[in-house]
Amino acid sequence: MFASDKPVETSHDDLLDRVSFAEQLANAIASYSNTDSCTIGLYGKWGAGKTSIINMVTENLEERNKQVDEENQIIIVRFNPWNYSDRTQIIDQFFKTISTELKITNAPKTLKTVGDALEKYSGALEYTTLIPEIGKYLSFLPALLRGAGLRLSSRSKDLGSLSQMKESVIQALNKINQRILIIIDDIDRLNNEQIRLIFQLVNSVAGFPKLIYLLAFDKSVVIKALAQEQSGNGEAYLEKIIQVPFEVPEARQKQILKFFANKIADILSEKDKSNFDETYWDAVFNKCISPFIHSIRDANRISNVFEFKYGLMAGEVNWIDLLAITVLQVTSESLFTWIKEHQYDWVGVSRDYGGLSAEESDRNYDKYSSEFNLAFPQNPDLAMKIVQTLFPKFGWATGLILSDETHDSLNQARRIASGRHSHLFFLLSLDDGAISKSIIEESFMEYSAETLRAFLETASQRKQLDYYFQELGCRINEIPADRIELFYNELVGWCGPSANIDFFFGVTNVTAYPICLKLLKQLGSESAYEKLKVGVMGDNLSIAATCIKAFWDIKRAYGQIGSHSNYERRLIEEDKIADLESIVRTSFKELYKTDDLFRSGYFGELGRIWRQLDEAECKEYELNCISKLENIPYLLEDCKGWWDSKDARGPTFFNENFEGYISTESLYEKVCLLKGSDIYNQLTDTLKNTVVAFYLWYASGAQRGEGEITDRKISEERKSWDA
């Protein structure tokens, strides 16, 4: 439920420890035994809690009334001037409210007498100087009589003089034991003329006995309004009216923050409340949240916006960061905008800035201090600390905050500093490339093999596979132990080139390969060995290729290849490597029998492994494949790379990748033969683009460094090839 600005109704609702103050004020009112009137002022800024205190005072007095005889009770009258639009209505309703309260059906006769006397007195107020010091003459009578259905001419004889009517009110009041408390709240919400009018009215009946006024307002606002008619001395006039001033005690920051924390706790799910980084919460709360919360209104405004955003994004982003960015959105739009515009500059981890000198850090600090002087001029140092806290890389770059965060930890926690999640903090829903956290977790815990298989296919079609694999890689430890094998079996086929990779536009994907290695590690060495052996020997080329790559990584992990070992990838016992290598060699001999490996997209990587195991056999296989015109596009695909600049991107080719088997000139001649052929027409768009790219690369002189091949040039050239 969104928090409103409604004041507390009872002392039970008080969260700021103001019950004792309200009790003291109620005691002061209840113990006032003097028969003379008394005017109490309750001073406080807008939103300080004046109405809440009045409600608690009223509650306290009503409880006291229950404990005494009716004739000794305090009669409470609440007059709300802001309910009425003009001065005539305010005057009319002021007296009507009091007289009506005194003339209720079950009221003693003495009170009804007071009510009648006040009503007559109000009718006698015509062209009367209510506040001589101000010199303001008000015409009340015609309007008051109209409200009562009377005419001045018909009542003039009965009304008598103003002094007679006033004396009648005084006599009636002196006959009662009760005291009358008149509460007027929110005076500072009125315009200046209405404020002056309220004090004129109070002063007009100030001499009546048994009346106690409780006036609540912002002192500075009222003084300013009164000063316009008081030669600039509004405070002096106010002091004449207010006999007993009370200042609303300021809520301590600690109380307000406790109130705010309780509001946030009510919004969060049980999982988020119990499972969060307390150290990070303390840092964010102290530097990014608490400096902006100064009142209950601040707390309610922020919690309302947060509740809305949390309802949309719960589980998808880190709630601590979401709260911090919400605070800035509500309280500091300029700093919020700065972070939104620069978010991608600072995603990632601090070690990306490893090796910064003190001078470089100082320059960065000075640069961003200047920017924050514009974005957050009230406290640029605080702005610096906020961004440093939310973005570890920024903290490192400016030389003040060091962090041991990693890419995986940021991604797993769905922090704003995560490159995959940063933009979500500024949206109202997930974008097309993201998958909800609830779906990801459901796949971990519940999906059957068939469901997981269908899910991966759908994610691939929607271009969401990268996102899922990245999430899975960060959260692999969340997969239950009894589901590790299921995940490996379904993911192992996704470790190679994807049908959805668009080589033309240089879009690559994150494969499941490193995830499968981690899954094998969790299965244990014996199970891992069996999985790899079966995979290498199987008919599925994708799985076989993955298992051969894993075998090679295991040799490297034990230091049998290269100079560095990797304990994490020692997936099987070392004495099993020789057996697995024998199986891999046999697999290559089987693959030799067809062109499938060469056409698969796996040959580039597997060919390098094959050459080291049996160079002659691999070369013979490759030469045999290259001799066939239909295989040339696959060779080109395998030999293709990319150049990249600030403004453009395009493919290129490396002679060393094919010169050992065929000359560049011969390869170009074969490519020319493809133009207009059935072979070319049957190729995928990706392969067609690759063929045309090589043609341009050679013909335009790009191979000699005389220009670059761009996607645009390829598109234009393809028009003639496809015609």
Summary of the structure (lengths in Angstrom):
residues: 723
radius of gyration: 41.4
end to end distance: 64.3
largest distance: 131.1
contacts: 2181
relative contact order: 0.05
helix: 63%
strand: 7%
